[in-house]
Amino acid sequence: MGPPTPIGDSWIMNFETGFFAVCDGSDRNPQASWKFLIQFERMVANTAAMKLAKPLKTHQLIVLKEKFDAESRKLLNSALGSFSCAITGICLAHTEVGLAGIILHTGDSSLYEFDSSTSSVGELTQRNFWLVGRTKKLFQISISEISLSKSLILSTDGVPLFIHLQKPEIRSTISRIVRKETISDAPEKIINMMRPVDGFEDDATVISLSMSGIHAAKKRMIISGNDGQSLSGAL
């Protein structure tokens, strides 16, 4: 058996700025995802100059969304033709009407919203082929209000939740998994549920976040899979 195949998935969680994201690179250049993710996070931090602990007005969130659009275009244009990856992230902020997030997304990774009390689920992003390195702008930049009773899951395409969530029993099972008391176990359980019995197995990354458990802190984590091990991150 040869050495493990490098994994092109990376994730970041920054509890100071409120930015959480997954990034999926190619096997040909597995380091591209975390290098781009670091650049993207720096863009978010420099553009926003924000802290999760600092509330924003609704109109400030709208202005910030437009700034993200302009600055992300500059970053994506500089990456044209050099590599390819998908990125899905959300920048959380407290506003006068509650918690909200700016979704920053392009490619075939996904962001889901779960309500464990009703077993309901919604995909907040639309999967597409606008990959970093081939597009001049993000496919989606949008603002979403987020209830504190909800949980979020970010996943790369190696975890095809969008297929399995069509089954009511899978939706119910995952809704139970992402309840606050078990949120830290959710990534591993979800990855294992989605693991194929045989055949091709893609690299996979999952972040699970309980909105009621999100608190500002000077803590930042970024992990890439270049050691050939699958990844999971949780709050």
ROLUMRO-350469 format. One record per residue: residue number from 1; residue in three letters; x, y, z of N, C-alpha, C in turn. Coordinates in nm, 3 decimals, decimal comma. Example, Ala and Ser with C-alpha at 12.3 -4.5 7.8 and 13.67 -1.06 7.14 Angstrom:
BEGIN
1 | ala | 1,319 | -0,569 | 0,780 | 1,230 | -0,450 | 0,780 | 1,320 | -0,330 | 0,780
2 | ser | 1,285 | -0,225 | 0,708 | 1,367 | -0,106 | 0,714 | 1,290 | 0,003 | 0,787
% end
This chain:
BEGIN
1 | met | 0,085 | -0,120 | 0,000 | 0,000 | 0,000 | 0,000 | 0,088 | 0,124 | 0,000
2 | gly | 0,057 | 0,218 | -0,086 | 0,137 | 0,338 | -0,097 | 0,101 | 0,441 | 0,009
3 | pro | 0,166 | 0,555 | 0,003 | 0,139 | 0,662 | 0,101 | -0,001 | 0,714 | 0,084
4 | pro | -0,060 | 0,774 | 0,188 | -0,197 | 0,826 | 0,177 | -0,205 | 0,937 | 0,074
5 | thr | -0,318 | 0,943 | 0,006 | -0,339 | 1,048 | -0,094 | -0,360 | 1,182 | -0,025
6 | pro | -0,287 | 1,285 | -0,067 | -0,307 | 1,417 | -0,006 | -0,451 | 1,461 | -0,021
7 | ile | -0,502 | 1,527 | 0,081 | -0,642 | 1,571 | 0,082 | -0,647 | 1,721 | 0,053
8 | gly | -0,733 | 1,759 | -0,041 | -0,742 | 1,898 | -0,081 | -0,841 | 1,980 | -0,003
9 | asp | -0,899 | 1,926 | 0,105 | -0,997 | 1,997 | 0,186 | -0,930 | 2,072 | 0,301
10 | ser | -0,986 | 2,187 | 0,334 | -0,940 | 2,265 | 0,448 | -1,061 | 2,332 | 0,514
11 | trp | -1,046 | 2,369 | 0,641 | -1,152 | 2,445 | 0,706 | -1,092 | 2,547 | 0,802
12 | ile | -1,171 | 2,648 | 0,830 | -1,128 | 2,752 | 0,923 | -1,243 | 2,792 | 1,013
13 | met | -1,212 | 2,816 | 1,139 | -1,310 | 2,869 | 1,234 | -1,243 | 2,983 | 1,311
14 | asn | -1,297 | 3,103 | 1,298 | -1,242 | 3,219 | 1,367 | -1,352 | 3,276 | 1,456
15 | phe | -1,338 | 3,256 | 1,586 | -1,441 | 3,297 | 1,681 | -1,428 | 3,444 | 1,721
16 | glu | -1,325 | 3,510 | 1,670 | -1,313 | 3,653 | 1,695 | -1,387 | 3,733 | 1,588
17 | thr | -1,367 | 3,696 | 1,462 | -1,435 | 3,767 | 1,353 | -1,570 | 3,705 | 1,318
18 | gly | -1,594 | 3,581 | 1,362 | -1,719 | 3,514 | 1,330 | -1,720 | 3,451 | 1,193
19 | phe | -1,601 | 3,427 | 1,136 | -1,593 | 3,370 | 1,002 | -1,565 | 3,220 | 1,009
20 | phe | -1,648 | 3,141 | 0,940 | -1,635 | 2,996 | 0,937 | -1,647 | 2,952 | 0,790
21 | ala | -1,558 | 2,862 | 0,747 | -1,561 | 2,825 | 0,605 | -1,494 | 2,691 | 0,581
22 | val | -1,535 | 2,627 | 0,471 | -1,468 | 2,508 | 0,420 | -1,422 | 2,539 | 0,278
23 | cys | -1,312 | 2,474 | 0,238 | -1,255 | 2,497 | 0,106 | -1,209 | 2,363 | 0,051
24 | asp | -1,243 | 2,335 | -0,074 | -1,214 | 2,206 | -0,135 | -1,128 | 2,227 | -0,259
25 | gly | -1,003 | 2,178 | -0,251 | -0,911 | 2,189 | -0,364 | -0,907 | 2,060 | -0,443
26 | ser | -0,820 | 2,056 | -0,542 | -0,810 | 1,939 | -0,628 | -0,695 | 1,849 | -0,584
27 | asp | -0,700 | 1,723 | -0,626 | -0,591 | 1,629 | -0,596 | -0,460 | 1,674 | -0,659
28 | arg | -0,470 | 1,746 | -0,770 | -0,349 | 1,789 | -0,841 | -0,274 | 1,896 | -0,763
29 | asn | -0,346 | 1,973 | -0,682 | -0,283 | 2,079 | -0,604 | -0,353 | 2,089 | -0,469
30 | pro | -0,329 | 1,990 | -0,382 | -0,403 | 1,986 | -0,255 | -0,373 | 2,102 | -0,161
31 | gln | -0,260 | 2,170 | -0,181 | -0,228 | 2,282 | -0,092 | -0,303 | 2,410 | -0,129
32 | ala | -0,361 | 2,410 | -0,248 | -0,427 | 2,533 | -0,296 | -0,541 | 2,575 | -0,205
33 | ser | -0,614 | 2,478 | -0,149 | -0,734 | 2,513 | -0,071 | -0,697 | 2,592 | 0,054
34 | trp | -0,599 | 2,544 | 0,130 | -0,570 | 2,617 | 0,255 | -0,496 | 2,747 | 0,228
35 | lys | -0,416 | 2,752 | 0,122 | -0,350 | 2,878 | 0,088 | -0,453 | 2,983 | 0,049
36 | phe | -0,551 | 2,942 | -0,032 | -0,655 | 3,036 | -0,072 | -0,743 | 3,072 | 0,047
37 | leu | -0,772 | 2,975 | 0,133 | -0,856 | 3,000 | 0,249 | -0,794 | 3,104 | 0,341
38 | ile | -0,663 | 3,098 | 0,359 | -0,593 | 3,198 | 0,441 | -0,605 | 3,336 | 0,376
39 | gln | -0,587 | 3,341 | 0,244 | -0,603 | 3,469 | 0,173 | -0,744 | 3,522 | 0,185
40 | phe | -0,841 | 3,433 | 0,172 | -0,981 | 3,474 | 0,178 | -1,016 | 3,525 | 0,317
41 | glu | -0,969 | 3,454 | 0,420 | -0,997 | 3,499 | 0,557 | -0,934 | 3,635 | 0,583
42 | arg | -0,815 | 3,656 | 0,531 | -0,749 | 3,786 | 0,548 | -0,831 | 3,896 | 0,479
43 | met | -0,885 | 3,864 | 0,362 | -0,970 | 3,960 | 0,293 | -1,093 | 3,994 | 0,376
44 | val | -1,157 | 3,891 | 0,434 | -1,275 | 3,912 | 0,518 | -1,240 | 4,000 | 0,638
45 | ala | -1,130 | 3,968 | 0,705 | -1,091 | 4,043 | 0,825 | -1,057 | 4,188 | 0,791
46 | asn | -0,982 | 4,209 | 0,683 | -0,942 | 4,344 | 0,646 | -1,060 | 4,428 | 0,597
47 | thr | -1,153 | 4,363 | 0,528 | -1,269 | 4,434 | 0,475 | -1,366 | 4,471 | 0,586
48 | ala | -1,389 | 4,375 | 0,674 | -1,490 | 4,395 | 0,778 | -1,439 | 4,476 | 0,895
49 | ala | -1,313 | 4,453 | 0,933 | -1,259 | 4,513 | 1,054 | -1,358 | 4,496 | 1,169
50 | met | -1,417 | 4,376 | 1,173 | -1,525 | 4,352 | 1,267 | -1,489 | 4,245 | 1,368
51 | lys | -1,564 | 4,246 | 1,476 | -1,551 | 4,145 | 1,580 | -1,690 | 4,087 | 1,605
52 | leu | -1,693 | 3,956 | 1,633 | -1,821 | 3,892 | 1,661 | -1,888 | 3,954 | 1,783
53 | ala | -1,805 | 4,006 | 1,875 | -1,860 | 4,064 | 1,998 | -1,918 | 4,204 | 1,975
54 | lys | -1,892 | 4,263 | 1,857 | -1,939 | 4,399 | 1,829 | -2,064 | 4,395 | 1,744
55 | pro | -2,181 | 4,434 | 1,798 | -2,306 | 4,431 | 1,720 | -2,301 | 4,529 | 1,603
56 | leu | -2,372 | 4,493 | 1,497 | -2,383 | 4,578 | 1,379 | -2,528 | 4,618 | 1,356
57 | lys | -2,549 | 4,734 | 1,296 | -2,680 | 4,772 | 1,250 | -2,709 | 4,697 | 1,120
58 | thr | -2,837 | 4,680 | 1,090 | -2,874 | 4,607 | 0,968 | -2,816 | 4,673 | 0,845
59 | his | -2,820 | 4,805 | 0,839 | -2,768 | 4,874 | 0,721 | -2,617 | 4,857 | 0,710
60 | gln | -2,547 | 4,842 | 0,823 | -2,404 | 4,818 | 0,820 | -2,373 | 4,681 | 0,760
61 | leu | -2,460 | 4,585 | 0,787 | -2,443 | 4,451 | 0,731 | -2,459 | 4,454 | 0,579
62 | ile | -2,553 | 4,534 | 0,531 | -2,575 | 4,547 | 0,387 | -2,453 | 4,611 | 0,320
63 | val | -2,400 | 4,716 | 0,383 | -2,280 | 4,782 | 0,330 | -2,163 | 4,686 | 0,328
64 | leu | -2,150 | 4,606 | 0,434 | -2,042 | 4,508 | 0,443 | -2,053 | 4,404 | 0,333
65 | lys | -2,174 | 4,361 | 0,305 | -2,197 | 4,265 | 0,196 | -2,145 | 4,319 | 0,064
66 | glu | -2,172 | 4,446 | 0,036 | -2,126 | 4,507 | -0,089 | -1,974 | 4,518 | -0,090
67 | lys | -1,914 | 4,545 | 0,024 | -1,767 | 4,552 | 0,031 | -1,706 | 4,414 | 0,005
68 | phe | -1,767 | 4,311 | 0,062 | -1,719 | 4,175 | 0,037 | -1,725 | 4,142 | -0,112
69 | asp | -1,830 | 4,187 | -0,177 | -1,845 | 4,161 | -0,320 | -1,728 | 4,224 | -0,396
70 | ala | -1,699 | 4,349 | -0,367 | -1,592 | 4,420 | -0,439 | -1,455 | 4,359 | -0,410
71 | glu | -1,427 | 4,331 | -0,284 | -1,294 | 4,282 | -0,248 | -1,273 | 4,137 | -0,291
72 | ser | -1,378 | 4,057 | -0,286 | -1,363 | 3,918 | -0,329 | -1,338 | 3,910 | -0,479
73 | arg | -1,394 | 4,002 | -0,556 | -1,369 | 4,005 | -0,701 | -1,220 | 4,029 | -0,728
74 | lys | -1,158 | 4,117 | -0,650 | -1,015 | 4,142 | -0,668 | -0,935 | 4,015 | -0,641
75 | leu | -0,970 | 3,945 | -0,533 | -0,899 | 3,823 | -0,495 | -0,919 | 3,713 | -0,601
76 | leu | -1,040 | 3,697 | -0,648 | -1,069 | 3,594 | -0,747 | -1,002 | 3,624 | -0,881
77 | asn | -0,997 | 3,749 | -0,918 | -0,929 | 3,785 | -1,042 | -0,780 | 3,755 | -1,035
78 | ser | -0,721 | 3,772 | -0,918 | -0,578 | 3,743 | -0,902 | -0,550 | 3,593 | -0,906
79 | ala | -0,655 | 3,511 | -0,884 | -0,638 | 3,365 | -0,882 | -0,670 | 3,300 | -1,015
80 | leu | -0,716 | 3,376 | -1,113 | -0,758 | 3,319 | -1,240 | -0,647 | 3,238 | -1,306
81 | gly | -0,680 | 3,114 | -1,343 | -0,588 | 3,030 | -1,417 | -0,478 | 2,965 | -1,337
82 | ser | -0,471 | 2,991 | -1,206 | -0,359 | 2,940 | -1,128 | -0,389 | 2,808 | -1,057
83 | phe | -0,513 | 2,786 | -1,015 | -0,554 | 2,665 | -0,947 | -0,706 | 2,664 | -0,944
84 | ser | -0,765 | 2,560 | -0,888 | -0,911 | 2,559 | -0,874 | -0,949 | 2,506 | -0,737
85 | cys | -1,053 | 2,565 | -0,679 | -1,107 | 2,517 | -0,552 | -1,246 | 2,575 | -0,533
86 | ala | -1,320 | 2,517 | -0,441 | -1,452 | 2,567 | -0,403 | -1,444 | 2,620 | -0,261
87 | ile | -1,520 | 2,724 | -0,232 | -1,521 | 2,779 | -0,096 | -1,664 | 2,812 | -0,056
88 | thr | -1,699 | 2,775 | 0,066 | -1,829 | 2,809 | 0,124 | -1,805 | 2,858 | 0,265
89 | gly | -1,847 | 2,980 | 0,291 | -1,825 | 3,037 | 0,424 | -1,939 | 3,125 | 0,468
90 | ile | -1,939 | 3,156 | 0,596 | -2,038 | 3,247 | 0,651 | -1,970 | 3,335 | 0,756
91 | cys | -2,000 | 3,463 | 0,750 | -1,947 | 3,558 | 0,847 | -2,062 | 3,601 | 0,937
92 | leu | -2,060 | 3,557 | 1,062 | -2,169 | 3,581 | 1,155 | -2,156 | 3,717 | 1,223
93 | ala | -2,270 | 3,777 | 1,251 | -2,272 | 3,907 | 1,319 | -2,400 | 3,921 | 1,398
94 | his | -2,392 | 3,989 | 1,510 | -2,511 | 4,021 | 1,589 | -2,565 | 4,156 | 1,541
95 | thr | -2,696 | 4,161 | 1,519 | -2,760 | 4,286 | 1,477 | -2,872 | 4,320 | 1,574
96 | glu | -2,939 | 4,434 | 1,551 | -3,046 | 4,475 | 1,642 | -3,168 | 4,384 | 1,632
97 | val | -3,174 | 4,302 | 1,527 | -3,288 | 4,211 | 1,514 | -3,248 | 4,065 | 1,540
98 | gly | -3,123 | 4,043 | 1,579 | -3,079 | 3,907 | 1,610 | -2,954 | 3,869 | 1,534
99 | leu | -2,923 | 3,741 | 1,535 | -2,804 | 3,690 | 1,469 | -2,828 | 3,682 | 1,318
100 | ala | -2,726 | 3,719 | 1,242 | -2,734 | 3,712 | 1,096 | -2,598 | 3,670 | 1,042
101 | gly | -2,596 | 3,630 | 0,918 | -2,472 | 3,589 | 0,857 | -2,465 | 3,632 | 0,712
102 | ile | -2,345 | 3,670 | 0,667 | -2,321 | 3,697 | 0,526 | -2,260 | 3,571 | 0,467
103 | ile | -2,331 | 3,511 | 0,372 | -2,286 | 3,388 | 0,308 | -2,196 | 3,424 | 0,190
104 | leu | -2,079 | 3,361 | 0,186 | -1,981 | 3,384 | 0,080 | -1,951 | 3,248 | 0,018
105 | his | -1,992 | 3,230 | -0,109 | -1,994 | 3,093 | -0,162 | -1,971 | 3,089 | -0,312
106 | thr | -1,888 | 2,993 | -0,353 | -1,878 | 2,959 | -0,494 | -1,825 | 2,817 | -0,507
107 | gly | -1,882 | 2,740 | -0,599 | -1,840 | 2,601 | -0,618 | -1,941 | 2,502 | -0,563
108 | asp | -1,895 | 2,379 | -0,543 | -1,988 | 2,270 | -0,510 | -1,985 | 2,225 | -0,364
109 | ser | -1,931 | 2,307 | -0,274 | -1,948 | 2,282 | -0,132 | -2,085 | 2,338 | -0,090
110 | ser | -2,125 | 2,316 | 0,036 | -2,262 | 2,353 | 0,075 | -2,270 | 2,404 | 0,219
111 | leu | -2,374 | 2,484 | 0,243 | -2,409 | 2,530 | 0,377 | -2,554 | 2,493 | 0,403
112 | tyr | -2,579 | 2,424 | 0,514 | -2,714 | 2,378 | 0,549 | -2,756 | 2,438 | 0,683
113 | glu | -2,886 | 2,456 | 0,699 | -2,945 | 2,504 | 0,824 | -3,042 | 2,399 | 0,875
114 | phe | -3,022 | 2,357 | 1,001 | -3,105 | 2,253 | 1,061 | -3,183 | 2,310 | 1,180
115 | asp | -3,306 | 2,261 | 1,194 | -3,387 | 2,291 | 1,313 | -3,420 | 2,158 | 1,378
116 | ser | -3,354 | 2,127 | 1,489 | -3,370 | 1,996 | 1,552 | -3,509 | 1,977 | 1,611
117 | ser | -3,580 | 2,087 | 1,640 | -3,713 | 2,074 | 1,701 | -3,818 | 2,028 | 1,600
118 | thr | -3,794 | 2,056 | 1,471 | -3,891 | 2,019 | 1,368 | -3,834 | 1,922 | 1,265
119 | ser | -3,706 | 1,889 | 1,278 | -3,636 | 1,804 | 1,180 | -3,638 | 1,864 | 1,040
120 | ser | -3,650 | 1,996 | 1,034 | -3,649 | 2,063 | 0,904 | -3,506 | 2,099 | 0,867
121 | val | -3,481 | 2,106 | 0,737 | -3,347 | 2,138 | 0,688 | -3,359 | 2,223 | 0,563
122 | gly | -3,269 | 2,316 | 0,549 | -3,265 | 2,397 | 0,429 | -3,123 | 2,414 | 0,382
123 | glu | -3,101 | 2,407 | 0,251 | -2,968 | 2,432 | 0,195 | -2,962 | 2,581 | 0,162
124 | leu | -2,872 | 2,651 | 0,230 | -2,865 | 2,796 | 0,216 | -2,781 | 2,840 | 0,096
125 | thr | -2,711 | 2,745 | 0,035 | -2,629 | 2,776 | -0,081 | -2,675 | 2,693 | -0,200
126 | gln | -2,636 | 2,737 | -0,318 | -2,668 | 2,663 | -0,440 | -2,538 | 2,612 | -0,501
127 | arg | -2,528 | 2,481 | -0,514 | -2,407 | 2,420 | -0,572 | -2,393 | 2,458 | -0,718
128 | asn | -2,268 | 2,481 | -0,761 | -2,243 | 2,531 | -0,896 | -2,101 | 2,495 | -0,939
129 | phe | -2,065 | 2,533 | -1,060 | -1,933 | 2,503 | -1,112 | -1,848 | 2,630 | -1,129
130 | trp | -1,884 | 2,733 | -1,057 | -1,804 | 2,856 | -1,059 | -1,688 | 2,840 | -0,961
131 | leu | -1,585 | 2,770 | -0,999 | -1,474 | 2,742 | -0,910 | -1,376 | 2,859 | -0,905
132 | val | -1,314 | 2,876 | -0,789 | -1,204 | 2,971 | -0,776 | -1,097 | 2,932 | -0,877
133 | gly | -1,043 | 3,029 | -0,946 | -0,946 | 3,002 | -1,052 | -1,008 | 3,007 | -1,189
134 | arg | -1,144 | 3,004 | -1,192 | -1,216 | 3,008 | -1,320 | -1,322 | 3,117 | -1,324
135 | thr | -1,351 | 3,175 | -1,210 | -1,457 | 3,276 | -1,204 | -1,401 | 3,408 | -1,151
136 | lys | -1,463 | 3,518 | -1,197 | -1,419 | 3,650 | -1,154 | -1,499 | 3,703 | -1,036
137 | lys | -1,603 | 3,629 | -0,996 | -1,681 | 3,672 | -0,881 | -1,741 | 3,550 | -0,812
138 | leu | -1,778 | 3,566 | -0,686 | -1,844 | 3,460 | -0,613 | -1,982 | 3,434 | -0,673
139 | phe | -2,023 | 3,310 | -0,671 | -2,155 | 3,275 | -0,721 | -2,264 | 3,333 | -0,632
140 | gln | -2,238 | 3,337 | -0,501 | -2,341 | 3,381 | -0,406 | -2,282 | 3,463 | -0,293
141 | ile | -2,336 | 3,582 | -0,275 | -2,310 | 3,664 | -0,156 | -2,447 | 3,710 | -0,109
142 | ser | -2,490 | 3,661 | 0,006 | -2,625 | 3,692 | 0,052 | -2,627 | 3,702 | 0,205
143 | ile | -2,730 | 3,768 | 0,256 | -2,749 | 3,784 | 0,400 | -2,862 | 3,692 | 0,445
144 | ser | -2,840 | 3,621 | 0,552 | -2,942 | 3,530 | 0,605 | -2,959 | 3,554 | 0,755
145 | glu | -3,084 | 3,575 | 0,797 | -3,112 | 3,581 | 0,940 | -3,109 | 3,439 | 0,996
146 | ile | -3,051 | 3,423 | 1,114 | -3,031 | 3,289 | 1,169 | -3,083 | 3,284 | 1,312
147 | ser | -3,179 | 3,197 | 1,335 | -3,235 | 3,180 | 1,468 | -3,135 | 3,109 | 1,559
148 | leu | -3,136 | 3,145 | 1,686 | -3,046 | 3,081 | 1,783 | -3,083 | 2,935 | 1,807
149 | ser | -3,201 | 2,895 | 1,764 | -3,243 | 2,756 | 1,780 | -3,190 | 2,666 | 1,669
150 | lys | -3,124 | 2,725 | 1,570 | -3,077 | 2,649 | 1,454 | -2,932 | 2,604 | 1,471
151 | ser | -2,895 | 2,508 | 1,388 | -2,756 | 2,464 | 1,374 | -2,718 | 2,475 | 1,228
152 | leu | -2,591 | 2,503 | 1,203 | -2,540 | 2,512 | 1,067 | -2,440 | 2,401 | 1,042
153 | ile | -2,441 | 2,351 | 0,920 | -2,341 | 2,254 | 0,877 | -2,281 | 2,302 | 0,746
154 | leu | -2,150 | 2,312 | 0,743 | -2,078 | 2,341 | 0,620 | -2,006 | 2,214 | 0,578
155 | ser | -2,015 | 2,178 | 0,450 | -1,952 | 2,054 | 0,406 | -1,900 | 2,068 | 0,264
156 | thr | -1,792 | 1,996 | 0,236 | -1,741 | 1,989 | 0,100 | -1,818 | 1,880 | 0,025
157 | asp | -1,792 | 1,869 | -0,106 | -1,873 | 1,779 | -0,188 | -1,847 | 1,631 | -0,159
158 | gly | -1,744 | 1,601 | -0,079 | -1,720 | 1,462 | -0,039 | -1,824 | 1,411 | 0,058
159 | val | -1,908 | 1,501 | 0,109 | -2,019 | 1,465 | 0,198 | -2,148 | 1,506 | 0,126
160 | pro | -2,204 | 1,417 | 0,043 | -2,319 | 1,454 | -0,042 | -2,452 | 1,457 | 0,034
161 | leu | -2,461 | 1,548 | 0,130 | -2,583 | 1,559 | 0,210 | -2,704 | 1,591 | 0,124
162 | phe | -2,684 | 1,670 | 0,019 | -2,796 | 1,713 | -0,064 | -2,869 | 1,594 | -0,127
163 | ile | -2,800 | 1,482 | -0,144 | -2,864 | 1,362 | -0,197 | -2,940 | 1,289 | -0,087
164 | his | -2,873 | 1,267 | 0,026 | -2,930 | 1,185 | 0,133 | -3,042 | 1,257 | 0,210
165 | leu | -3,039 | 1,391 | 0,209 | -3,140 | 1,465 | 0,285 | -3,278 | 1,460 | 0,220
166 | gln | -3,286 | 1,402 | 0,101 | -3,418 | 1,382 | 0,040 | -3,497 | 1,273 | 0,112
167 | lys | -3,428 | 1,194 | 0,195 | -3,493 | 1,087 | 0,270 | -3,532 | 1,139 | 0,408
168 | pro | -3,660 | 1,131 | 0,447 | -3,706 | 1,183 | 0,577 | -3,630 | 1,123 | 0,694
169 | glu | -3,597 | 0,993 | 0,687 | -3,529 | 0,930 | 0,799 | -3,388 | 0,985 | 0,818
170 | ile | -3,322 | 1,023 | 0,708 | -3,188 | 1,081 | 0,717 | -3,198 | 1,222 | 0,775
171 | arg | -3,297 | 1,300 | 0,730 | -3,315 | 1,434 | 0,786 | -3,339 | 1,427 | 0,935
172 | ser | -3,422 | 1,333 | 0,978 | -3,453 | 1,320 | 1,120 | -3,329 | 1,280 | 1,200
173 | thr | -3,251 | 1,187 | 1,146 | -3,131 | 1,140 | 1,216 | -3,030 | 1,252 | 1,232
174 | ile | -3,005 | 1,325 | 1,124 | -2,907 | 1,434 | 1,131 | -2,956 | 1,547 | 1,219
175 | ser | -3,086 | 1,573 | 1,219 | -3,140 | 1,676 | 1,308 | -3,115 | 1,641 | 1,453
176 | arg | -3,126 | 1,512 | 1,486 | -3,096 | 1,469 | 1,624 | -2,947 | 1,485 | 1,654
177 | ile | -2,864 | 1,454 | 1,556 | -2,718 | 1,461 | 1,575 | -2,673 | 1,603 | 1,606
178 | val | -2,734 | 1,701 | 1,539 | -2,684 | 1,838 | 1,551 | -2,746 | 1,915 | 1,667
179 | arg | -2,821 | 1,848 | 1,753 | -2,868 | 1,917 | 1,872 | -2,748 | 1,962 | 1,955
180 | lys | -2,769 | 2,066 | 2,030 | -2,659 | 2,131 | 2,100 | -2,575 | 2,034 | 2,184
181 | glu | -2,641 | 1,942 | 2,252 | -2,566 | 1,855 | 2,344 | -2,476 | 1,756 | 2,272
182 | thr | -2,497 | 1,736 | 2,142 | -2,414 | 1,642 | 2,068 | -2,346 | 1,707 | 1,948
183 | ile | -2,342 | 1,839 | 1,942 | -2,291 | 1,908 | 1,825 | -2,145 | 1,874 | 1,799
184 | ser | -2,067 | 1,850 | 1,902 | -1,925 | 1,822 | 1,883 | -1,900 | 1,688 | 1,815
185 | asp | -1,998 | 1,599 | 1,821 | -1,985 | 1,469 | 1,756 | -2,039 | 1,467 | 1,614
186 | ala | -2,105 | 1,573 | 1,574 | -2,178 | 1,572 | 1,448 | -2,089 | 1,550 | 1,325
187 | pro | -1,974 | 1,619 | 1,310 | -1,896 | 1,598 | 1,187 | -1,855 | 1,453 | 1,164
188 | glu | -1,802 | 1,389 | 1,267 | -1,760 | 1,250 | 1,250 | -1,877 | 1,159 | 1,218
189 | lys | -1,990 | 1,179 | 1,286 | -2,107 | 1,094 | 1,262 | -2,162 | 1,114 | 1,121
190 | ile | -2,165 | 1,238 | 1,076 | -2,218 | 1,267 | 0,943 | -2,127 | 1,209 | 0,835
191 | ile | -1,997 | 1,225 | 0,851 | -1,903 | 1,170 | 0,753 | -1,916 | 1,019 | 0,746
192 | asn | -1,929 | 0,954 | 0,860 | -1,944 | 0,808 | 0,861 | -2,075 | 0,765 | 0,796
193 | met | -2,182 | 0,843 | 0,816 | -2,311 | 0,811 | 0,753 | -2,303 | 0,818 | 0,601
194 | met | -2,224 | 0,914 | 0,552 | -2,216 | 0,937 | 0,409 | -2,110 | 0,852 | 0,340
195 | arg | -2,030 | 0,780 | 0,419 | -1,919 | 0,703 | 0,362 | -1,973 | 0,590 | 0,274
196 | pro | -1,926 | 0,578 | 0,149 | -1,976 | 0,472 | 0,062 | -1,930 | 0,335 | 0,107
197 | val | -2,011 | 0,234 | 0,081 | -1,976 | 0,097 | 0,118 | -1,859 | 0,048 | 0,035
198 | asp | -1,858 | 0,083 | -0,091 | -1,747 | 0,048 | -0,178 | -1,734 | 0,153 | -0,288
199 | gly | -1,633 | 0,139 | -0,369 | -1,614 | 0,233 | -0,477 | -1,533 | 0,354 | -0,436
200 | phe | -1,536 | 0,459 | -0,519 | -1,457 | 0,579 | -0,498 | -1,499 | 0,652 | -0,371
201 | glu | -1,401 | 0,695 | -0,294 | -1,427 | 0,771 | -0,172 | -1,352 | 0,903 | -0,178
202 | asp | -1,426 | 1,012 | -0,179 | -1,368 | 1,146 | -0,191 | -1,324 | 1,194 | -0,054
203 | asp | -1,234 | 1,295 | -0,053 | -1,200 | 1,358 | 0,074 | -1,321 | 1,437 | 0,122
204 | ala | -1,331 | 1,455 | 0,254 | -1,453 | 1,513 | 0,311 | -1,421 | 1,600 | 0,430
205 | thr | -1,491 | 1,711 | 0,439 | -1,477 | 1,803 | 0,551 | -1,614 | 1,852 | 0,596
206 | val | -1,636 | 1,854 | 0,727 | -1,762 | 1,901 | 0,783 | -1,734 | 1,992 | 0,903
207 | ile | -1,803 | 2,104 | 0,909 | -1,805 | 2,188 | 1,029 | -1,949 | 2,193 | 1,077
208 | ser | -1,969 | 2,174 | 1,206 | -2,103 | 2,187 | 1,263 | -2,102 | 2,296 | 1,369
209 | leu | -2,204 | 2,381 | 1,367 | -2,212 | 2,495 | 1,456 | -2,351 | 2,507 | 1,517
210 | ser | -2,357 | 2,510 | 1,647 | -2,481 | 2,537 | 1,717 | -2,489 | 2,687 | 1,743
211 | met | -2,589 | 2,753 | 1,688 | -2,596 | 2,898 | 1,697 | -2,607 | 2,947 | 1,842
212 | ser | -2,675 | 2,871 | 1,926 | -2,687 | 2,911 | 2,066 | -2,555 | 2,897 | 2,140
213 | gly | -2,461 | 2,825 | 2,082 | -2,331 | 2,807 | 2,146 | -2,222 | 2,895 | 2,090
214 | ile | -2,255 | 2,981 | 1,993 | -2,155 | 3,068 | 1,933 | -2,127 | 3,187 | 2,024
215 | his | -2,002 | 3,200 | 2,065 | -1,961 | 3,312 | 2,150 | -1,828 | 3,367 | 2,100
216 | ala | -1,812 | 3,496 | 2,111 | -1,687 | 3,559 | 2,067 | -1,572 | 3,515 | 2,155
217 | ala | -1,457 | 3,488 | 2,093 | -1,337 | 3,449 | 2,166 | -1,216 | 3,472 | 2,077
218 | lys | -1,103 | 3,497 | 2,137 | -0,980 | 3,513 | 2,059 | -0,924 | 3,375 | 2,027
219 | lys | -0,995 | 3,308 | 1,938 | -0,956 | 3,171 | 1,902 | -0,977 | 3,152 | 1,753
220 | arg | -0,875 | 3,100 | 1,687 | -0,877 | 3,080 | 1,544 | -0,813 | 2,945 | 1,513
221 | met | -0,881 | 2,865 | 1,431 | -0,830 | 2,735 | 1,392 | -0,839 | 2,719 | 1,242
222 | ile | -0,732 | 2,671 | 1,181 | -0,736 | 2,639 | 1,039 | -0,661 | 2,508 | 1,021
223 | ile | -0,723 | 2,415 | 0,950 | -0,665 | 2,283 | 0,931 | -0,676 | 2,243 | 0,785
224 | ser | -0,567 | 2,189 | 0,733 | -0,568 | 2,133 | 0,597 | -0,543 | 1,984 | 0,607
225 | gly | -0,576 | 1,911 | 0,502 | -0,566 | 1,767 | 0,504 | -0,447 | 1,710 | 0,432
226 | asn | -0,339 | 1,784 | 0,426 | -0,224 | 1,738 | 0,349 | -0,152 | 1,619 | 0,410
227 | asp | -0,192 | 1,580 | 0,532 | -0,130 | 1,461 | 0,591 | -0,203 | 1,334 | 0,549
228 | gly | -0,305 | 1,349 | 0,463 | -0,376 | 1,232 | 0,414 | -0,487 | 1,182 | 0,506
229 | gln | -0,519 | 1,260 | 0,610 | -0,626 | 1,221 | 0,703 | -0,750 | 1,305 | 0,676
230 | ser | -0,868 | 1,244 | 0,695 | -0,991 | 1,319 | 0,678 | -1,005 | 1,422 | 0,790
231 | leu | -1,086 | 1,524 | 0,766 | -1,096 | 1,635 | 0,859 | -1,235 | 1,647 | 0,918
232 | ser | -1,244 | 1,700 | 1,037 | -1,372 | 1,743 | 1,090 | -1,348 | 1,851 | 1,191
233 | gly | -1,442 | 1,946 | 1,199 | -1,430 | 2,052 | 1,295 | -1,564 | 2,074 | 1,362
234 | ala | -1,564 | 2,111 | 1,487 | -1,691 | 2,130 | 1,556 | -1,678 | 2,231 | 1,667
235 | leu | -1,788 | 2,294 | 1,699 | -1,799 | 2,380 | 1,816 | -1,871 | 2,301 | 1,925
% end
